Amino acid sequence: MIRTGERLASTVDMTEVIVIRAPVGEVELTCGGAAMHLFSEPRAPASRPAGGLDGGTQLGKRYTRAAGDLEILVTKAGSGSLAVDGEILTVKQAKPLPASD
């Protein structure tokens, strides 16, 4: 179970994230196909992201899923793709500002 405010790290690359909004219930957050772990825990030996899950993450971007109940902020970029329960997360788009005419 992930919680708002947790710092997580990947075991397959250098990706580090902070959970901005966590869904209710049990979900598995993965990076490159491997489960992420608490930042404070020691890292296991690095492997490589699984095929198809190697799209990478962008520093400072927020990632979300279609349901909108999860938001992750990337604090250190890496080569693996973020996913929750097998659903690849997408970069959250900025809301357009109203016209100032």
ROKE-683141 format. One line per field, with one value per residue: x negated, y negated, z negated of N, C-alpha, C in turn; residue in three letters. Coordinates in pm, 1 decimal, always signed. Atoms other than C-alpha are relative to their C-alpha. Example, Ala and Ser with C-alpha at 12.3 -4.5 7.8 and 13.67 -1.06 7.14 Angstrom:
<atoms>
n.X <- (-89.0 +82.0);
n.Y <- (+119.0 +119.0);
n.Z <- (+0.0 +6.0);
ca.X <- (-1230.0 -1367.0);
ca.Y <- (+450.0 +106.0);
ca.Z <- (-780.0 -714.0);
c.X <- (-90.0 +77.0);
c.Y <- (-120.0 -109.0);
c.Z <- (+0.0 -73.0);
residu <- (ALA SER);
</atoms>
This chain:
<atoms>
n.X <- (-85.3 +76.9 -64.1 +37.3 +120.3 +107.9 +106.1 +24.3 +111.5 -6.1 +107.3 +55.6 +69.0 +23.9 -123.6 -48.2 -126.8 -78.1 -142.8 -76.0 -136.6 -5.2 -135.7 -47.5 +14.1 +130.8 +47.7 +143.3 +69.6 +120.3 +82.4 +70.0 -52.3 +34.4 -63.0 +81.4 +10.6 +24.2 +128.7 +90.8 +45.9 +114.3 -34.4 +48.9 +81.0 -79.4 -19.1 -45.5 -145.3 -57.9 -34.4 -126.9 -12.1 +126.1 -24.8 +67.2 -72.7 +55.8 +20.2 -90.8 -132.9 -98.3 -59.8 -131.3 -69.2 -125.3 -102.7 +28.4 +10.5 +140.5 +91.4 +137.5 +95.8 +132.4 +106.9 +122.8 -41.5 +59.9 -33.1 -118.1 -132.6 -80.4 -128.6 -75.0 -76.6 +14.8 -41.8 +108.9 -39.7 +28.8 +36.3 -118.2 -0.5 -36.7 -132.9 +10.3 -46.9 -108.0 +42.6 +1.5 -43.7);
n.Y <- (+118.4 +124.4 +108.8 +135.8 +48.8 -98.5 +4.6 -134.5 -12.3 -114.0 -98.4 -30.8 +117.2 +104.4 +74.2 +24.7 +72.8 +31.5 -20.7 +122.5 -44.4 -145.8 -53.5 -79.2 -142.4 -58.1 +3.1 -22.8 +95.9 -60.9 +76.2 -95.5 -133.7 -47.6 +77.8 +103.9 -18.6 +123.1 +60.7 -25.0 -139.1 -18.8 -43.5 -128.1 +19.5 +49.8 -81.8 +87.0 +3.9 -101.5 +44.6 +69.9 +84.5 +74.2 +131.4 +101.9 +100.5 +134.3 +72.8 +109.7 -21.0 -74.2 -110.8 -36.4 -101.1 +48.9 +18.3 +126.7 -17.8 -18.5 +98.4 -25.9 +101.1 -59.0 +82.7 -41.7 -69.6 -128.5 -57.0 -85.0 +63.1 -17.6 -66.1 -43.1 -120.7 -28.8 +113.8 +97.6 +135.7 +101.7 +131.6 +82.2 +121.1 +122.9 +50.2 +126.3 +120.5 +68.1 +113.8 +125.4 +109.8);
n.Z <- (+0.0 -3.1 +74.1 -37.0 +65.8 +1.3 -101.0 -49.8 -93.8 -90.5 +13.6 -132.0 -54.4 +98.7 +25.6 +135.7 -7.8 +119.3 -24.2 +24.2 +28.8 -1.5 -7.0 +112.8 -27.5 -28.9 -138.4 -11.9 -85.4 -55.5 -92.9 -85.7 +23.0 +134.8 +107.5 +62.7 +144.0 +74.7 -28.1 +112.1 -3.5 -90.1 -135.8 -47.6 -120.3 -113.5 -118.9 -108.5 -14.9 -87.3 -133.7 -7.5 +118.9 +4.4 -60.0 +79.0 +76.7 -16.6 +124.6 +29.9 -57.9 +78.6 -73.8 +51.0 -80.6 -58.1 +103.0 +66.9 +145.2 +34.9 -57.8 +40.2 -44.2 -20.8 +56.7 -67.1 -122.0 -30.0 -130.7 +8.1 -2.6 +121.3 -22.3 +118.1 -30.7 -142.7 -82.9 -10.5 +35.7 -100.8 +52.6 +25.1 -81.4 +70.4 -34.0 -74.2 +68.5 -73.8 -82.7 +76.6 -88.7);
ca.X <- (+0.0 -138.9 -68.3 -71.3 -411.6 -613.0 -946.8 -999.2 -1292.8 -1321.1 -1523.8 -1592.7 -1716.8 -1780.1 -1413.6 -1301.0 -951.0 -726.7 -361.9 -147.7 +192.5 +246.7 +552.6 +765.4 +686.2 +396.6 +206.1 -139.9 -356.9 -626.8 -910.2 -1043.3 -829.1 -973.2 -802.0 -928.7 -1043.2 -1077.4 -1364.4 -1513.1 -1550.1 -1875.9 -1863.6 -1895.9 -2146.4 -2022.1 -1879.5 -1725.9 -1370.3 -1148.4 -1081.8 -802.8 -846.9 -1161.0 -1007.4 -1177.9 -1067.7 -1121.6 -1259.5 -1005.4 -706.2 -391.3 -259.3 +100.1 +333.5 +659.6 +875.9 +707.6 +676.9 +296.0 +28.0 -347.8 -621.8 -954.3 -1248.2 -1517.7 -1473.4 -1544.5 -1499.2 -1201.1 -831.2 -606.7 -298.3 -28.2 +117.6 -10.1 +133.5 -143.6 -122.3 -116.8 -259.9 +2.6 +93.5 +113.1 +458.8 +504.8 +540.0 +852.7 +820.6 +734.1 +893.8);
ca.Y <- (+0.0 -339.1 -652.1 -1022.5 -1174.2 -853.3 -862.1 -557.5 -432.6 -194.9 +126.0 +131.4 -222.8 -554.5 -668.1 -824.1 -959.4 -1119.2 -1015.2 -1331.0 -1159.2 -794.1 -585.6 -416.1 -48.1 +174.1 +102.9 +194.8 -85.3 +42.5 -105.8 +87.9 +385.5 +419.9 +306.9 -19.2 -27.9 -288.1 -527.5 -456.8 -82.9 +39.6 +91.1 +435.2 +485.3 +302.4 +495.9 +360.9 +244.1 +508.9 +485.7 +240.6 +76.3 -116.1 -447.9 -641.0 -907.6 -1283.6 -1485.5 -1720.3 -1578.4 -1450.2 -1114.5 -1001.3 -726.5 -762.8 -729.0 -1041.1 -891.9 -869.2 -1132.9 -1074.9 -1342.8 -1229.0 -1362.3 -1167.2 -1050.4 -701.4 -467.7 -262.2 -342.3 -395.5 -174.5 -87.8 +262.2 +299.7 -32.8 -262.3 -611.1 -918.2 -1267.0 -1492.3 -1776.3 -2133.0 -2285.5 -2561.8 -2909.3 -3107.3 -3370.1 -3713.4 -3916.7);
ca.Z <- (+0.0 +91.9 -109.3 -32.7 -111.8 -79.7 +101.2 +318.8 +525.2 +817.3 +808.0 +1184.5 +1246.8 +1072.7 +1057.5 +728.9 +664.5 +402.7 +378.7 +410.6 +413.7 +323.5 +409.9 +147.7 +123.5 +213.4 +537.4 +660.7 +798.3 +1031.5 +1231.3 +1527.6 +1425.5 +1071.6 +750.0 +602.2 +240.2 -33.2 +30.5 -314.7 -243.1 -89.0 +286.9 +437.3 +718.9 +1027.9 +1316.8 +1636.7 +1705.1 +1863.0 +2236.0 +2312.2 +1971.4 +2060.3 +2172.3 +1893.6 +1647.4 +1661.5 +1371.6 +1211.2 +1398.4 +1232.1 +1344.6 +1306.2 +1420.8 +1611.3 +1298.3 +1155.6 +806.8 +811.6 +863.6 +847.6 +866.5 +1014.2 +809.4 +995.5 +1355.0 +1481.7 +1776.4 +1651.1 +1700.3 +1396.5 +1370.9 +1118.5 +1126.0 +1484.3 +1610.9 +1738.9 +1589.2 +1812.5 +1763.6 +1608.4 +1841.9 +1713.0 +1697.5 +1955.1 +1812.7 +1899.1 +2169.1 +2031.5 +2308.7);
c.X <- (-89.2 +80.2 -50.4 -121.9 -115.8 -100.9 -31.2 -114.5 +16.6 -115.5 -65.8 -71.6 -13.6 +125.5 +31.7 +123.3 +51.6 +146.3 +73.4 +143.5 +2.5 +144.6 +36.3 -15.1 -142.4 -29.9 -149.9 -58.0 -129.8 -74.1 -80.6 +43.5 -30.5 +62.3 -98.2 -0.1 -24.3 -142.6 -102.1 -53.3 -118.2 +46.2 -60.6 -88.6 +87.7 +7.4 +40.7 +151.7 +47.4 +33.0 +139.2 +24.6 -126.7 +12.1 -63.4 +94.5 -71.6 -4.2 +99.6 +139.9 +87.3 +63.2 +129.4 +56.7 +136.4 +107.5 -20.1 -16.0 -142.9 -83.6 -137.4 -88.6 -136.9 -106.2 -137.1 +40.9 -73.4 +50.6 +124.5 +128.6 +72.4 +133.2 +63.7 +88.7 +0.3 +40.6 -111.3 +53.7 -40.4 -35.6 +127.2 -12.6 +43.7 +139.0 -16.7 +55.9 +112.3 -56.4 +8.4 +41.8 +99.3);
c.Y <- (-123.9 -110.2 -134.3 -43.1 +97.6 -27.2 +143.7 -1.5 +128.1 +95.9 +30.6 -118.6 -104.2 -78.9 -8.9 -88.5 -34.0 +17.6 -127.3 +33.9 +151.9 +48.2 +73.9 +146.4 +36.8 -6.7 +25.3 -99.1 +63.8 -98.8 +100.6 +143.2 +56.9 -92.4 -102.7 +24.3 -134.3 -47.9 +34.6 +143.2 +13.3 +52.0 +135.2 -26.3 -36.0 +104.1 -95.8 -1.5 +108.8 -60.2 -61.6 -91.4 -82.3 -137.2 -114.8 -93.0 -133.2 -71.5 -114.2 +13.8 +80.3 +104.3 +40.0 +113.5 -54.0 -27.0 -130.2 +10.4 +17.3 -106.6 +20.3 -109.9 +64.8 -97.0 +37.4 +87.8 +132.6 +53.3 +88.7 -80.6 +29.1 +63.7 +34.8 +116.0 +28.9 -111.6 -105.2 -140.0 -97.4 -131.3 -83.0 -129.7 -119.5 -44.4 -132.4 -116.2 -64.4 -117.6 -128.0 -119.2 -89.9);
c.Z <- (+0.0 -68.6 +51.2 -81.3 -2.3 +110.7 +37.6 +100.2 +81.3 -29.8 +134.3 +64.7 -110.4 -37.8 -148.9 +11.3 -139.3 +38.4 -40.6 -38.9 +14.0 +6.3 -128.2 +37.6 +36.9 +149.9 -1.5 +100.3 +45.5 +88.3 +80.9 -21.9 -137.5 -104.6 -55.8 -150.4 -67.5 +23.2 -108.9 -3.9 +94.8 +136.1 +30.6 +122.0 +119.1 +110.4 +111.0 +4.0 +96.7 +135.9 +4.1 -118.8 -18.5 +66.9 -76.2 -73.8 +14.8 -134.0 -14.1 +57.0 -95.2 +90.5 -68.4 +83.7 +39.2 -104.3 -77.6 -150.4 -49.3 +68.3 -61.8 +56.6 +9.9 -51.7 +54.4 +117.4 +17.5 +132.7 -1.0 +5.0 -130.5 +35.8 -133.9 +42.2 +150.7 +94.3 +0.5 -28.1 +110.1 -68.8 -13.9 +79.2 -83.5 +44.0 +75.0 -80.4 +79.1 +79.9 -80.4 +85.0 -64.3);
residu <- (MET ILE ARG THR GLY GLU ARG LEU ALA SER THR VAL ASP MET THR GLU VAL ILE VAL ILE ARG ALA PRO VAL GLY GLU VAL GLU LEU THR CYS GLY GLY ALA ALA MET HIS LEU PHE SER GLU PRO ARG ALA PRO ALA SER ARG PRO ALA GLY GLY LEU ASP GLY GLY THR GLN LEU GLY LYS ARG TYR THR ARG ALA ALA GLY ASP LEU GLU ILE LEU VAL THR LYS ALA GLY SER GLY SER LEU ALA VAL ASP GLY GLU ILE LEU THR VAL LYS GLN ALA LYS PRO LEU PRO ALA SER ASP);
</atoms>
